[in-house]
Amino acid sequence: MRAPIPSHRSIANCCSLPPSVVHLIPRALSLYMSIIGKRGIHYLQKLKTANIPPELLEKGQNRVIDASLTLIRERAKLKGELLRALGGVKASTTLLGVPLGHNSSFLQGPAFAPPRIREAIWCGSTNSSTEEGKELNDPRVLTDVGDVPVQEIRDCGVDDDRLMNVISESVKLVMEEDPLRPLVLGGDHSISFPVVRAVSEKLGGPVDILHLDAHPDIYHCFEGNKYSHASSFARIMEGGYARRLLQVGIRSITKEGREQGKRFGVEQYEMRSFSRDRQRLENLKLGEGVKGVYISIDVDCLDPAFAPGVSHIEPGGLSFRNVLDILHNLQADVVAADVVEFNPQRDTVDGMTAMVAAKLVRELTAKISK
């Protein structure tokens, strides 16, 4: 297991660095992560130049992918068997981590979020009850099948097309074990495309999506990357995986973002008119006539006063209670969800944003499990 990369604040504190240097640390860490992330691709290129047979490389990559999927499959199977033996549960939230950060356009720290969120979920500073009274320590409410080993797969030179397929297959493996329903811990927002694709394909039809974010993430192909975290919902809508897409909390949107929204019939609710839209958003009813509802929460939907640990800080966002009111009052059969874009490297020393992300996970768990 790789040791986690420390936050820039902990580095500054340990090394007593001057303020003029401290502000450079996040960018340096991001550069370091970019180098690490590209290591597998460079390794593959070296092997190709050494005239290693392509079929040998592919066979090795397939073994790693098969092993990764086997681990998810067997853990999901075990959790499903145990829940069925316990009985009395129609839907149980199951955590699946996807520690992917290389499709970020700015900082890649979200790759380190899943273990931080898990740690915060079970932090002793709070209890195991959700606001609606669900007990997280009840295995019928919350289980965990671990992480997709994203970096290990990329270290083998696997490209993003295949990686996205692995993520989709991992989600499907969870969904195959009734009554498990996936709650995915990102990672950057690029993970939402393969997750929603898997949910839609497994259920046999489109879903309605409630997307909370400061950005619409609907660029056609941001900076030449079709899998960019800023393009995930363009891929979702192109694929026909969503009937309705409601985007709430938007306050950083370009002309292309609005044009793409109109192209796909997206319902975009910008923060500049939130006071006008608030009553409607806190009384949503979704999912009628489709296979269910998917919720995607980018932590930067919140005002940075509530969640400073994100890569793209956009003032003027939702309050935490705004988000909870929207979730608690939502009338829907929530079949899956994700919490993305928490960046531990930009969090406060006391882990404030980790606790915020964990609280979102806890309340989503209460919404999904029944």
C-alpha positions in Angstrom: 0.0 0.0 0.0 1.3 3.4 -0.9 1.8 5.9 1.9 -0.6 8.8 1.5 0.9 12.1 0.3 0.7 14.7 3.1 -1.2 17.8 2.8 0.6 21.1 1.9 -0.3 22.4 5.4 1.3 19.5 7.2 4.4 19.9 5.0 4.5 23.6 5.8 4.1 23.0 9.5 6.7 20.3 9.7 9.3 22.2 7.6 8.6 25.7 9.0 8.4 27.1 5.5 8.0 30.8 4.9 4.6 32.1 3.6 6.2 33.0 0.2 6.9 29.3 -0.4 3.8 27.7 1.2 1.4 28.9 -1.5 3.5 27.0 -4.1 3.2 23.6 -2.4 -0.3 22.6 -3.8 0.9 23.1 -7.4 4.0 21.2 -6.7 2.0 18.3 -5.2 -0.3 18.3 -8.2 2.7 18.2 -10.5 4.1 15.3 -8.5 0.8 13.4 -8.8 0.7 14.1 -12.5 4.1 12.5 -12.9 3.0 9.5 -10.8 -0.1 9.2 -12.8 1.7 9.2 -16.1 4.3 6.7 -14.9 2.4 3.6 -16.2 1.9 5.1 -19.6 5.6 5.9 -19.9 6.5 2.4 -18.7 4.3 1.0 -21.4 5.9 3.2 -24.1 9.3 2.0 -23.0 8.2 -1.6 -23.3 6.8 -1.0 -26.8 10.1 0.6 -27.9 11.9 -2.5 -26.6 9.9 -4.6 -29.0 7.8 -6.4 -26.4 5.0 -8.2 -28.2 1.7 -6.3 -27.8 -0.2 -9.5 -27.1 2.1 -10.1 -24.1 1.4 -6.7 -22.7 -2.3 -7.1 -23.2 -2.3 -10.5 -21.5 -0.6 -9.0 -18.5 -3.0 -6.0 -18.4 -6.0 -8.4 -18.6 -4.7 -10.4 -15.6 -4.5 -7.2 -13.5 -8.0 -6.1 -14.6 -9.4 -9.6 -13.9 -7.8 -9.7 -10.5 -9.2 -6.2 -9.7 -12.7 -7.2 -10.8 -12.5 -10.5 -8.9 -11.8 -8.7 -5.6 -14.8 -6.4 -6.1 -17.0 -9.3 -7.2 -16.2 -11.5 -4.2 -16.6 -8.8 -1.7 -19.9 -7.8 -3.1 -21.0 -11.4 -3.2 -20.1 -11.9 0.4 -21.9 -8.7 1.5 -25.0 -9.6 -0.6 -25.1 -13.1 0.9 -24.9 -11.8 4.4 -27.6 -9.2 3.9 -29.9 -11.8 2.3 -29.4 -14.1 5.3 -30.2 -11.3 7.7 -33.4 -10.5 5.7 -35.7 -7.5 6.0 -33.9 -5.2 3.7 -35.0 -4.0 0.3 -32.0 -1.7 -0.5 -28.6 -1.4 1.2 -26.0 1.3 0.5 -22.6 -0.1 -0.5 -19.6 2.1 -0.6 -17.3 1.7 -3.6 -14.2 3.9 -3.9 -12.9 5.1 -7.2 -9.6 7.0 -6.4 -9.2 8.7 -9.7 -7.7 12.2 -10.1 -5.8 12.4 -13.4 -8.8 13.7 -15.3 -8.8 16.9 -13.2 -8.1 20.1 -15.1 -6.3 21.8 -12.1 -5.4 19.7 -9.1 -5.4 15.9 -8.8 -5.8 15.6 -5.0 -9.3 14.0 -5.3 -7.5 10.7 -6.0 -6.8 10.5 -2.3 -10.3 11.2 -1.1 -11.9 7.8 -0.5 -9.9 6.7 2.5 -10.2 10.2 4.1 -14.0 10.1 3.7 -14.2 6.6 5.2 -12.1 7.7 8.1 -14.4 10.7 8.7 -17.6 8.6 8.5 -16.5 6.6 11.5 -14.8 9.5 13.4 -15.4 9.3 17.1 -16.4 12.9 17.3 -19.9 12.0 16.1 -22.2 9.0 16.4 -23.4 6.5 13.8 -27.0 7.9 13.4 -28.1 9.9 10.4 -30.4 12.8 10.9 -33.3 10.7 9.8 -32.5 8.0 12.4 -30.8 5.3 10.3 -27.9 3.5 12.1 -24.8 3.3 9.9 -23.3 0.5 12.1 -26.3 -1.7 11.0 -24.9 -3.8 8.1 -28.3 -3.7 6.5 -27.9 0.1 6.1 -24.3 0.4 5.1 -21.6 -2.0 3.7 -18.3 -1.4 1.9 -16.7 -3.4 -1.0 -13.5 -1.3 -1.1 -11.8 0.5 -3.9 -11.2 0.0 -7.6 -7.4 -0.1 -7.8 -7.2 2.8 -10.3 -3.5 3.6 -10.0 -2.4 -0.1 -10.0 -4.4 -0.6 -13.3 -2.9 2.6 -14.8 0.6 1.5 -13.7 0.2 -1.4 -16.2 -0.4 1.1 -19.1 -4.1 0.6 -19.3 -5.7 3.5 -21.2 -8.8 5.5 -20.1 -11.2 3.7 -22.4 -10.5 0.4 -20.7 -10.2 2.0 -17.2 -13.7 3.5 -17.6 -15.0 0.0 -18.6 -13.4 -1.4 -15.4 -15.2 1.2 -13.3 -18.5 0.4 -15.0 -18.0 -3.3 -14.6 -17.2 -2.8 -10.9 -20.4 -0.9 -10.4 -22.4 -3.6 -12.2 -20.8 -6.3 -9.9 -22.1 -4.5 -6.9 -25.6 -4.1 -8.4 -25.7 -7.8 -9.3 -25.9 -8.6 -5.6 -29.3 -7.8 -4.4 -30.0 -5.7 -2.3 -26.8 -3.7 -2.7 -26.9 -0.2 -4.2 -23.7 1.6 -5.0 -22.6 4.9 -3.4 -19.4 5.8 -5.1 -16.6 7.8 -3.4 -14.6 9.9 -5.8 -12.2 10.8 -7.2 -12.8 13.6 -9.6 -16.1 14.0 -11.4 -15.0 12.0 -14.5 -16.1 8.9 -12.6 -19.7 9.8 -12.8 -19.9 8.9 -16.5 -18.8 5.2 -16.1 -20.9 4.9 -13.0 -24.1 6.3 -14.5 -23.5 4.3 -17.6 -23.3 1.1 -15.5 -26.4 1.9 -13.5 -28.5 2.7 -16.6 -27.3 -0.4 -18.5 -27.8 -2.7 -15.5 -31.3 -1.4 -14.8 -32.2 -1.5 -18.5 -33.1 2.2 -19.1 -32.3 5.8 -18.3 -32.4 7.4 -14.9 -33.2 10.9 -13.6 -30.1 12.7 -12.3 -29.9 15.3 -9.5 -26.5 16.9 -9.9 -25.3 19.4 -7.3 -22.2 21.3 -8.4 -20.7 24.8 -8.9 -20.0 23.8 -12.5 -22.2 22.0 -15.1 -19.4 19.7 -16.2 -20.9 19.4 -19.7 -18.1 20.7 -22.0 -18.0 18.6 -25.2 -14.3 17.8 -24.8 -12.5 20.0 -22.2 -8.9 20.7 -23.1 -8.9 17.8 -25.6 -9.9 15.2 -23.0 -13.2 13.5 -23.6 -13.1 12.0 -20.1 -12.3 15.3 -18.4 -14.1 15.9 -15.1 -15.5 18.9 -16.9 -17.1 16.7 -19.6 -18.7 13.9 -17.7 -22.3 14.9 -18.1 -21.8 15.5 -21.9 -20.9 11.8 -22.1 -23.8 10.8 -20.0 -26.4 12.8 -22.0 -24.9 11.7 -25.4 -25.2 8.1 -24.3 -28.9 8.4 -23.4 -28.3 7.3 -19.8 -30.4 10.1 -18.3 -33.9 11.2 -19.1 -33.8 14.3 -16.9 -30.7 16.1 -15.6 -31.2 18.8 -13.0 -28.1 20.8 -12.1 -28.2 22.8 -8.9 -25.8 25.2 -7.3 -24.3 26.4 -10.7 -22.3 29.6 -10.4 -19.4 29.1 -12.8 -20.7 28.5 -16.2 -19.5 29.5 -19.7 -21.4 30.2 -22.9 -20.6 26.6 -24.0 -22.0 25.3 -20.7 -25.3 27.0 -21.3 -25.4 26.0 -25.0 -24.7 22.4 -24.1 -27.4 22.6 -21.4 -29.9 23.7 -24.0 -28.7 21.1 -26.5 -29.4 18.3 -24.0 -32.5 19.8 -22.4 -30.7 20.1 -19.0 -32.5 22.0 -16.2 -29.8 24.3 -14.9 -30.5 26.1 -11.6 -27.9 28.9 -11.0 -27.1 30.3 -7.6 -27.9 33.8 -8.7 -31.6 32.8 -8.7 -31.6 30.2 -5.9 -33.8 32.3 -3.6 -36.5 32.2 -6.4 -36.0 28.5 -7.1 -35.5 27.3 -3.5 -39.1 26.2 -2.8 -39.2 24.1 -5.9 -35.8 22.5 -5.3 -36.6 21.6 -1.8 -39.8 19.8 -2.9 -38.5 17.7 -5.9 -40.2 14.6 -7.1 -38.1 12.6 -9.6 -38.0 9.2 -11.2 -41.6 8.6 -12.4 -41.5 6.6 -15.6 -37.8 5.8 -15.4 -35.6 3.2 -13.7 -34.8 5.3 -10.7 -32.9 8.4 -9.6 -29.1 9.0 -9.4 -27.6 11.7 -7.2 -24.2 13.2 -7.9 -22.8 15.6 -5.4 -19.6 17.6 -6.2 -18.5 18.9 -2.9 -17.8 22.3 -4.5 -21.5 22.8 -4.8 -21.2 24.1 -1.3 -19.9 27.6 -0.5 -16.2 27.3 0.4 -17.0 28.6 3.9 -18.5 25.2 4.5 -16.1 23.1 2.3 -12.7 24.7 1.6 -11.1 21.4 0.7 -11.9 21.4 -3.0 -9.8 22.0 -6.1 -12.0 24.7 -7.7 -13.0 27.2 -5.0 -16.1 29.1 -6.1 -17.6 31.6 -3.6 -21.4 32.1 -3.4 -22.5 28.5 -3.2 -25.1 26.5 -1.3 -25.1 26.2 2.5 -24.8 22.7 3.9 -28.4 22.9 5.2 -29.6 23.9 1.7 -28.1 20.7 0.4 -29.6 18.6 3.2 -33.0 20.2 2.8 -32.9 19.3 -0.9 -31.9 15.7 -0.1 -34.2 15.1 2.8 -37.3 16.4 1.0 -36.6 14.7 -2.3 -39.3 12.2 -3.3 -37.5 9.5 -5.3 -36.2 5.9 -5.4 -32.5 6.6 -5.3 -30.7 3.7 -7.0 -27.2 5.0 -6.8 -25.1 8.1 -6.0 -21.6 9.6 -5.9 -19.7 12.1 -3.8 -16.8 13.6 -5.7 -14.1 16.3 -5.9 -13.2 16.4 -2.3 -9.5 17.3 -2.3 -7.7 16.3 1.0 -4.6 18.3 0.0 -6.6 21.5 0.2 -8.5 20.7 3.4 -8.1 22.4 6.7 -5.8 21.0 9.3 -8.7 19.6 11.3 -10.2 17.9 8.3 -13.3 20.0 8.1 -14.2 19.2 4.5 -13.6 15.5 5.1 -16.3 15.6 7.7 -18.6 17.5 5.3 -18.1 14.8 2.6 -18.7 12.1 5.2 -21.9 13.8 6.3 -23.1 13.9 2.7 -22.3 10.2 2.4 -24.2 9.5 5.7 -27.3 11.3 4.6 -27.2 9.8 1.1 -27.0 6.4 2.8 -30.2 7.1 4.7 -31.8 8.1 1.4 -30.8 5.0 -0.4 -31.2 2.3 2.2 -34.6 0.9 3.1 
